[in-house]
Amino acid sequence: MSMKKVLPFIALVGLLLLSGCGTDMKKILTADGGKWELENKSPTTTYTFFDDETFSRYNSKISDSGTYSYDENNKKLTLDIKNKEQLIMENVEYKDGKLKGEIGGVEGTLIKK
């Protein structure tokens, strides 16, 4: 096989490998029961994410639910809470069991439980 035929093949394989490195946020959110806790928040707030793109949120004062979506291009997690509000976490990064981002300019961290 000539080098001219091999190089495009190598480039294609490289692109496929790189595209497979993207994070699947839905899998991260829902893994191991989907439970997360908001770090340094009193009362402790727990979020549970489900495969059908719904979630529940509860602490000693609230218990509600809604839907979630993740915009991979803009690194943005949107939580639509039924009949209440919309929370948008921007600049989302996942590392070492922690999901970090900003909500309304304030940094927040969800920790995997």
DSSP file (Angstrom, degrees, kcal/mol; ACC not computed):
  #  RESIDUE AA STRUCTURE BP1 BP2  ACC     N-H-->O    O-->H-N    N-H-->O    O-->H-N    TCO  KAPPA ALPHA  PHI   PSI    X-CA   Y-CA   Z-CA
    1    1 A M              0   0    0      0, 0.0     2,-0.1     0, 0.0     5,-0.0   0.000 360.0 360.0 360.0 135.1    0.0    0.0    0.0
    2    2 A S    >>  -     0   0    0      1,-0.1     4,-1.5     4,-0.0     3,-0.9  -0.378 360.0-116.7 -78.3 157.9    1.4    3.4   -0.9
    3    3 A M  H 3> S+     0   0    0      1,-0.3     4,-2.3     2,-0.2    -1,-0.1   0.820 113.7  62.8 -61.5 -32.7    2.0    6.1    1.7
    4    4 A K  H 34 S+     0   0    0      1,-0.2    -1,-0.3     2,-0.2    -2,-0.0   0.814 108.4  42.0 -63.9 -30.2   -0.6    8.3   -0.1
    5    5 A K  H <> S+     0   0    0     -3,-0.9     4,-0.8     2,-0.1    -1,-0.2   0.780 113.9  51.9 -85.8 -28.7   -3.3    5.8    0.7
    6    6 A V  H  X S+     0   0    0     -4,-1.5     4,-2.5     2,-0.2     5,-0.2   0.888  99.9  61.1 -76.7 -40.9   -2.1    5.1    4.2
    7    7 A L  H  X S+     0   0    0     -4,-2.3     4,-2.6     1,-0.2     5,-0.2   0.906 103.6  48.0 -58.8 -47.3   -2.0    8.7    5.5
    8    8 A P  H  > S+     0   0    0      0, 0.0     4,-2.3     0, 0.0    -1,-0.2   0.891 112.5  51.1 -61.1 -35.7   -5.7    9.5    5.0
    9    9 A F  H  X S+     0   0    0     -4,-0.8     4,-2.4     2,-0.2    -2,-0.2   0.925 110.6  47.7 -64.7 -44.8   -6.6    6.2    6.7
   10   10 A I  H  X S+     0   0    0     -4,-2.5     4,-2.4     1,-0.2    -1,-0.2   0.904 111.5  51.2 -62.9 -41.5   -4.3    7.1    9.7
   11   11 A A  H  X S+     0   0    0     -4,-2.6     4,-2.3    -5,-0.2    -1,-0.2   0.906 110.1  49.6 -62.2 -42.0   -5.9   10.6    9.8
   12   12 A L  H  X S+     0   0    0     -4,-2.3     4,-2.3     2,-0.2    -2,-0.2   0.923 110.8  48.8 -64.1 -44.9   -9.4    9.1    9.9
   13   13 A V  H  X S+     0   0    0     -4,-2.4     4,-2.3     1,-0.2    -1,-0.2   0.909 110.7  52.2 -61.1 -42.1   -8.5    6.6   12.6
   14   14 A G  H  X S+     0   0    0     -4,-2.4     4,-2.4     1,-0.2    -2,-0.2   0.910 109.4  48.7 -60.5 -43.8   -7.0    9.5   14.6
   15   15 A L  H  X S+     0   0    0     -4,-2.3     4,-2.6     2,-0.2    -1,-0.2   0.904 110.6  50.9 -63.7 -41.8  -10.2   11.6   14.3
   16   16 A L  H  X S+     0   0    0     -4,-2.3     4,-1.3     1,-0.2    -1,-0.2   0.906 111.0  48.5 -63.2 -41.2  -12.4    8.7   15.4
   17   17 A L  H  < S+     0   0    0     -4,-2.3     4,-0.3     2,-0.2    -2,-0.2   0.916 112.7  47.8 -65.1 -42.9  -10.2    8.1   18.4
   18   18 A L  H >< S+     0   0    0     -4,-2.4     3,-1.5     1,-0.2     4,-0.3   0.898 109.0  52.9 -65.4 -40.8  -10.3   11.8   19.4
   19   19 A S  H >< S+     0   0    0     -4,-2.6     3,-0.9     1,-0.3    -1,-0.2   0.804 104.1  58.3 -66.9 -26.6  -14.0   12.1   18.9
   20   20 A G  T 3< S+     0   0    0     -4,-1.3    -1,-0.3     1,-0.2    -2,-0.2   0.567  91.8  71.1 -76.4  -8.3  -14.4    9.1   21.2
   21   21 A C  T <  S+     0   0    0     -3,-1.5    -1,-0.2    -4,-0.3    -2,-0.2   0.570  71.6 112.0 -85.3  -9.0  -12.6   11.0   24.0
   22   22 A G  S <  S-     0   0    0     -3,-0.9     2,-0.3    -4,-0.3    -3,-0.0  -0.307  75.0-109.3 -63.9 148.4  -15.5   13.4   24.6
   23   23 A T        -     0   0    0     49,-0.1     2,-1.1     1,-0.1     3,-0.1  -0.606  15.1-142.2 -81.9 136.9  -17.3   13.1   27.9
   24   24 A D    >>  -     0   0    0     -2,-0.3     4,-1.9     1,-0.2     3,-0.6  -0.806  17.7-170.2 -96.3  94.5  -20.8   11.7   27.9
   25   25 A M  H 3> S+     0   0    0     -2,-1.1     4,-3.0     1,-0.3     5,-0.2   0.826  80.8  58.7 -59.2 -36.0  -22.3   13.9   30.6
   26   26 A K  H 3> S+     0   0    0      1,-0.2     4,-2.1     2,-0.2    -1,-0.3   0.917 107.6  46.9 -60.8 -42.4  -25.5   11.9   30.9
   27   27 A K  H <> S+     0   0    0     -3,-0.6     4,-1.3     2,-0.2    -1,-0.2   0.898 113.1  49.3 -65.6 -39.7  -23.5    8.8   31.7
   28   28 A I  H  < S+     0   0    0     -4,-1.9     3,-0.3     1,-0.2    -2,-0.2   0.938 113.2  46.4 -63.5 -47.0  -21.5   10.7   34.3
   29   29 A L  H  < S+     0   0    0     -4,-3.0    20,-0.5     1,-0.2    -2,-0.2   0.869 119.7  38.2 -64.6 -37.9  -24.5   12.2   35.9
   30   30 A T  H >< S+     0   0    0     -4,-2.1     3,-0.8    -5,-0.2    -1,-0.2   0.533  86.6 120.5 -95.3  -6.9  -26.5    8.9   36.1
   31   31 A A  G >< S+     0   0    0     -4,-1.3     3,-2.0    -3,-0.3     4,-0.3  -0.220  79.3   6.9 -60.7 146.0  -23.7    6.5   37.0
   32   32 A D  G 3  S-     0   0    0      1,-0.3     3,-0.4     2,-0.1    -1,-0.2   0.840 144.5 -38.8  53.9  41.9  -24.0    4.5   40.2
   33   33 A G  G <  S-     0   0    0     -3,-0.8    -1,-0.3     1,-0.2    -2,-0.2   0.307  86.3-104.1  92.7  -8.9  -27.5    5.6   41.1
   34   34 A G    <   +     0   0    0     -3,-2.0    15,-2.3     1,-0.2     2,-0.4   0.649  67.0 153.4  71.4  17.1  -27.0    9.2   39.9
   35   35 A K  E     +A   48   0A   0     -3,-0.4    78,-2.7    -4,-0.3     2,-0.3  -0.676  13.3 169.6 -89.9 133.2  -26.7   10.8   43.4
   36   36 A W  E     -AB  47 112A   0     11,-3.0    11,-2.8    -2,-0.4     2,-0.4  -0.960  19.5-148.2-135.6 151.7  -24.7   14.0   43.9
   37   37 A E  E     -AB  46 111A   0     74,-2.3    74,-3.0    -2,-0.3     2,-0.5  -0.975  22.5-119.0-124.3 138.1  -24.4   16.4   46.8
   38   38 A L  E >   - B   0 110A   0      7,-2.6     3,-0.9    -2,-0.4     7,-0.4  -0.641  38.8-121.3 -75.6 121.6  -23.9   20.1   46.6
   39   39 A E  T 3  S+     0   0    0     70,-3.1    70,-0.3    -2,-0.5     3,-0.1  -0.357  83.8   0.6 -68.8 139.8  -20.5   20.9   48.3
   40   40 A N  T 3  S+     0   0    0      1,-0.2     2,-0.5    -2,-0.1    -1,-0.2   0.837  94.3 138.1  55.2  40.3  -20.4   23.2   51.4
   41   41 A K    <   -     0   0    0     -3,-0.9    -1,-0.2     4,-0.1     4,-0.1  -0.963  48.1-128.1-119.0 130.7  -24.2   23.8   51.3
   42   42 A S  S    S+     0   0    0     -2,-0.5     2,-0.2     2,-0.1    17,-0.0  -0.988  97.4  34.2-122.3 125.1  -26.3   23.9   54.4
   43   43 A P  S    S-     0   0    0      0, 0.0     2,-0.1     0, 0.0    -1,-0.1   0.577 111.1-108.9 -70.4 159.5  -28.7   22.3   54.5
   44   44 A T        -     0   0    0     -2,-0.2     2,-0.5     1,-0.1    16,-0.3  -0.379  34.6-153.8 -59.1 124.9  -27.1   19.4   52.5
   45   45 A T        -     0   0    0     -7,-0.4    -7,-2.6    -2,-0.1     2,-0.4  -0.913   7.0-162.2-108.4 127.5  -28.8   19.4   49.1
   46   46 A T  E     -AC  37  58A   0     12,-2.9    12,-2.3    -2,-0.5     2,-0.4  -0.915   2.7-164.8-112.1 133.4  -28.9   16.1   47.1
   47   47 A Y  E     -AC  36  57A   0    -11,-2.8   -11,-3.0    -2,-0.4     2,-0.5  -0.943   1.2-164.8-112.6 136.1  -29.5   15.8   43.4
   48   48 A T  E     -AC  35  56A   0      8,-2.5     8,-2.0    -2,-0.4     2,-0.4  -0.984   7.8-158.4-122.9 121.2  -30.4   12.5   41.7
   49   49 A F  E     - C   0  55A   0    -15,-2.3     2,-0.3   -20,-0.5     6,-0.2  -0.816   7.1-158.9-102.7 136.7  -30.1   12.3   37.9
   50   50 A F    >   -     0   0    0      4,-2.8     3,-1.4    -2,-0.4     4,-0.3  -0.764  29.4-113.2-115.4 158.9  -32.0    9.7   35.9
   51   51 A D  T 3  S+     0   0    0      1,-0.3    -1,-0.1    -2,-0.3   -21,-0.1   0.748 111.4  65.8 -60.3 -27.0  -31.5    8.2   32.4
   52   52 A D  T 3  S-     0   0    0      2,-0.1    -1,-0.3     1,-0.1     3,-0.1   0.225 121.0-103.5 -84.4  17.4  -34.7    9.8   31.1
   53   53 A E  S <  S+     0   0    0     -3,-1.4    15,-2.1     1,-0.3     2,-0.3   0.790  85.6 119.7  65.1  31.9  -33.2   13.3   31.6
   54   54 A T  E     - D   0  67A   0     -4,-0.3    -4,-2.8    13,-0.3     2,-0.3  -0.799  40.1-172.2-113.9 164.6  -35.1   14.0   34.7
   55   55 A F  E     -CD  49  66A   0     11,-2.1    11,-2.0    -2,-0.3     2,-0.3  -0.970  14.7-142.2-148.6 162.3  -33.7   14.7   38.2
   56   56 A S  E     -CD  48  65A   0     -8,-2.0    -8,-2.5    -2,-0.3     2,-0.4  -0.947  11.6-163.6-125.4 153.0  -34.9   15.2   41.8
   57   57 A R  E     +CD  47  64A   0      7,-3.0     7,-2.6    -2,-0.3     2,-0.3  -1.000  16.7 163.6-136.0 132.5  -33.5   17.7   44.3
   58   58 A Y  E     +CD  46  63A   0    -12,-2.3   -12,-2.9    -2,-0.4     2,-0.2  -1.000  12.0 149.7-152.1 152.4  -34.1   17.6   48.0
   59   59 A N        -     0   0    0      3,-2.4   -14,-0.1    -2,-0.3    -2,-0.0  -0.829  67.7 -69.3-154.2-167.4  -32.9   18.8   51.4
   60   60 A S  S    S+     0   0    0    -16,-0.3     3,-0.1    -2,-0.2   -15,-0.1   0.667 132.6  36.0 -69.1 -13.9  -34.6   19.5   54.7
   61   61 A K  S    S+     0   0    0      1,-0.2     2,-0.3   -18,-0.0    -1,-0.2   0.695 119.0  34.5-109.6 -26.0  -36.5   22.5   53.2
   62   62 A I        -     0   0    0      2,-0.0    -3,-2.4     0, 0.0     2,-0.3  -0.928  43.2-179.8-134.5 154.9  -37.3   21.5   49.6
   63   63 A S  E     +D   58   0A   0     -2,-0.3     2,-0.3    -5,-0.2    -5,-0.2  -0.814  33.0 133.0-150.5 109.6  -38.2   18.5   47.5
   64   64 A D  E     -D   57   0A   0     -7,-2.6    -7,-3.0    -2,-0.3     2,-0.3  -0.862  30.2-153.9-147.7-178.7  -38.7   19.0   43.8
   65   65 A S  E     +D   56   0A   0     -2,-0.3    17,-2.2    -9,-0.3     2,-0.3  -0.910  18.4 146.2-152.3 174.9  -37.9   17.7   40.4
   66   66 A G  E     -DE  55  81A   0    -11,-2.0   -11,-2.1    -2,-0.3     2,-0.3  -0.934  44.0 -65.1 178.9-155.9  -37.5   18.6   36.8
   67   67 A T  E     -DE  54  80A   0     13,-1.9    13,-3.0    -2,-0.3     2,-0.3  -0.829  35.7-156.1-119.8 159.2  -35.5   17.9   33.6
   68   68 A Y  E     - E   0  79A   0    -15,-2.1     2,-0.3    -2,-0.3    11,-0.2  -0.950   8.9-178.1-133.6 155.9  -31.9   18.5   32.7
   69   69 A S  E     - E   0  78A   0      9,-1.9     9,-2.9    -2,-0.3     2,-0.4  -0.982  14.3-145.4-147.2 155.6  -29.9   18.9   29.6
   70   70 A Y  E     - E   0  77A   0     -2,-0.3     2,-0.8     7,-0.2     7,-0.2  -0.988   2.8-154.2-129.0 127.7  -26.2   19.4   28.8
   71   71 A D  E  >> - E   0  76A   0      5,-3.0     5,-1.8    -2,-0.4     4,-0.9  -0.861   9.5-169.8 -99.5 101.4  -24.7   21.5   26.0
   72   72 A E  T  45S+     0   0    0     -2,-0.8     3,-0.4     1,-0.2    -1,-0.2   0.875  82.4  54.5 -60.9 -41.1  -21.4   19.9   25.3
   73   73 A N  T  45S+     0   0    0      1,-0.2    -1,-0.2     2,-0.1    -2,-0.0   0.872 120.3  30.4 -63.9 -37.9  -20.2   22.7   23.0
   74   74 A N  T  45S-     0   0    0     -3,-0.2    17,-0.7     2,-0.1    -1,-0.2   0.362 103.0-125.4-103.7   4.2  -20.7   25.4   25.7
   75   75 A K  T  <5 +     0   0    0     -4,-0.9    17,-2.4    -3,-0.4     2,-0.4   0.938  59.5 149.1  51.2  53.6  -20.1   23.2   28.7
   76   76 A K  E   < -E   71   0A   0     -5,-1.8    -5,-3.0    14,-0.2     2,-0.5  -0.974  36.5-162.9-128.0 123.5  -23.5   24.2   30.1
   77   77 A L  E     -EF  70  89A   0     12,-2.6    12,-3.3    -2,-0.4     2,-0.5  -0.919  13.5-162.6-103.6 121.9  -25.7   22.0   32.4
   78   78 A T  E     -EF  69  88A   0     -9,-2.9    -9,-1.9    -2,-0.5     2,-0.6  -0.917   6.6-167.6-110.9 128.0  -29.3   23.3   32.5
   79   79 A L  E     -EF  68  87A   0      8,-3.3     8,-2.8    -2,-0.5     2,-0.8  -0.960   3.9-163.3-113.9 115.4  -31.8   22.2   35.3
   80   80 A D  E     -EF  67  86A   0    -13,-3.0   -13,-1.9    -2,-0.6     2,-0.5  -0.875  10.5-157.2 -98.9 108.3  -35.4   23.1   34.6
   81   81 A I  E >   -E   66   0A   0      4,-2.7     3,-2.2    -2,-0.8     4,-0.4  -0.765  30.0-102.6 -91.8 123.6  -37.2   22.8   38.0
   82   82 A K  T 3  S-     0   0    0    -17,-2.2   -17,-0.1    -2,-0.5    -1,-0.1  -0.134  94.0 -14.6 -50.2 127.0  -40.9   22.2   37.6
   83   83 A N  T 3  S+     0   0    0      1,-0.2    -1,-0.3    -3,-0.0   -17,-0.0   0.648 131.9  64.5  55.9  20.8  -43.0   25.4   38.2
   84   84 A K  S <  S-     0   0    0     -3,-2.2     2,-0.3     1,-0.3    -1,-0.2   0.511  95.0 -38.3-130.9 -78.7  -40.1   27.2   39.9
   85   85 A E        -     0   0    0     -4,-0.4    -4,-2.7    -3,-0.1     2,-0.5  -0.885  37.5-115.9-152.1 173.3  -36.9   28.1   38.2
   86   86 A Q  E     -F   80   0A   0     -2,-0.3     2,-0.5    -6,-0.2    -6,-0.2  -0.992  23.7-161.6-123.4 123.9  -34.1   27.3   35.8
   87   87 A L  E     -F   79   0A   0     -8,-2.8    -8,-3.3    -2,-0.5     2,-0.5  -0.906   4.2-165.8-104.8 131.5  -30.6   26.8   37.0
   88   88 A I  E     -F   78   0A   0     -2,-0.5     2,-0.7   -10,-0.2    16,-0.5  -0.962   4.3-162.6-121.4 116.5  -27.8   27.0   34.5
   89   89 A M  E     -FG  77 103A   0    -12,-3.3   -12,-2.6    -2,-0.5     3,-0.3  -0.876  17.8-166.6 -97.5 117.9  -24.3   25.8   35.5
   90   90 A E  E     + G   0 102A   0     12,-3.1    12,-2.3    -2,-0.7   -14,-0.2  -0.608  60.9  26.2-104.6 164.0  -21.7   27.2   33.1
   91   91 A N  E    S-     0   0A   0    -17,-0.7    -1,-0.2   -16,-0.3     2,-0.2   0.885  82.7-168.9  54.0  43.2  -18.1   26.2   32.5
   92   92 A V  E     +     0   0A   0    -17,-2.4     2,-0.4    -3,-0.3     9,-0.2  -0.423  11.9 177.7 -70.4 132.0  -18.8   22.7   33.7
   93   93 A E  E     - G   0 100A   0      7,-2.5     7,-2.9    -2,-0.2     2,-0.5  -1.000  15.7-153.8-134.8 136.3  -15.8   20.5   34.3
   94   94 A Y  E     + G   0  99A   0     -2,-0.4     2,-0.3     5,-0.2     5,-0.2  -0.947  28.9 147.9-112.1 126.7  -15.8   16.9   35.6
   95   95 A K  E >   - G   0  98A   0      3,-2.6     3,-1.6    -2,-0.5    -2,-0.1  -0.938  62.8  -7.0-158.3 133.7  -12.8   15.6   37.5
   96   96 A D  T 3  S-     0   0    0     -2,-0.3     3,-0.1     1,-0.3    -1,-0.0   0.844 128.0 -48.9  52.9  43.2  -12.1   13.1   40.3
   97   97 A G  T 3  S+     0   0    0      1,-0.2    15,-2.7    14,-0.1     2,-0.4   0.622 116.8 110.3  76.4  12.2  -15.8   12.6   41.1
   98   98 A K  E <   -GH  95 111A   0     -3,-1.6    -3,-2.6    13,-0.2     2,-0.6  -0.966  53.1-156.9-124.3 139.0  -16.6   16.3   41.2
   99   99 A L  E     -GH  94 110A   0     11,-2.9    11,-2.7    -2,-0.4     2,-0.3  -0.952  21.8-172.6-113.0 111.4  -18.6   18.4   38.8
  100  100 A K  E     +GH  93 109A   0     -7,-2.9    -7,-2.5    -2,-0.6     2,-0.3  -0.791  19.5 122.5-109.4 148.5  -17.5   22.0   39.0
  101  101 A G  E     - H   0 108A   0      7,-2.1     7,-3.0    -2,-0.3     2,-0.4  -0.966  51.1 -87.0-176.1-171.4  -19.1   25.1   37.4
  102  102 A E  E     -GH  90 107A   0    -12,-2.3   -12,-3.1    -2,-0.3     2,-0.5  -0.969  21.7-168.6-123.4 133.8  -20.7   28.5   37.9
  103  103 A I  E >  S-GH  89 106A   0      3,-2.8     3,-1.5    -2,-0.4   -14,-0.1  -0.971  84.8 -17.3-119.5 114.1  -24.3   29.3   38.6
  104  104 A G  T 3  S-     0   0    0    -16,-0.5    -1,-0.1    -2,-0.5     3,-0.1   0.840 129.0 -53.6  60.0  34.2  -25.0   33.0   38.3
  105  105 A G  T 3  S+     0   0    0      1,-0.2     2,-0.5   -15,-0.0    -1,-0.3   0.404 115.5 115.1  83.2  -3.1  -21.3   33.8   38.6
  106  106 A V  E <   - H   0 103A   0     -3,-1.5    -3,-2.8     1,-0.0    -1,-0.2  -0.879  67.9-122.9-104.0 128.9  -20.9   31.8   41.8
  107  107 A E  E     + H   0 102A   0     -2,-0.5     2,-0.3    -5,-0.2    -5,-0.2  -0.436  35.3 176.8 -70.4 140.3  -18.7   28.7   41.8
  108  108 A G  E     - H   0 101A   0     -7,-3.0    -7,-2.1    -2,-0.1     2,-0.4  -0.977  15.9-154.6-142.0 155.4  -20.4   25.5   42.9
  109  109 A T  E     - H   0 100A   0     -2,-0.3   -70,-3.1   -70,-0.3     2,-0.5  -0.995   3.3-157.8-135.9 130.1  -19.4   21.9   43.1
  110  110 A L  E     -BH  38  99A   0    -11,-2.7   -11,-2.9    -2,-0.4     2,-0.5  -0.911  16.6-152.8-101.5 132.8  -21.4   18.7   43.0
  111  111 A I  E     -BH  37  98A   0    -74,-3.0   -74,-2.3    -2,-0.5   -13,-0.2  -0.910  19.3-115.9-110.6 131.9  -19.8   15.7   44.6
  112  112 A K  E      B   36   0A   0    -15,-2.7   -76,-0.2    -2,-0.5   -80,-0.0  -0.424 360.0 360.0 -65.4 132.6  -20.6   12.1   43.5
  113  113 A K              0   0    0    -78,-2.7   -77,-0.2    -2,-0.1    -1,-0.1   0.363 360.0 360.0-111.9 360.0  -22.2   10.1   46.3
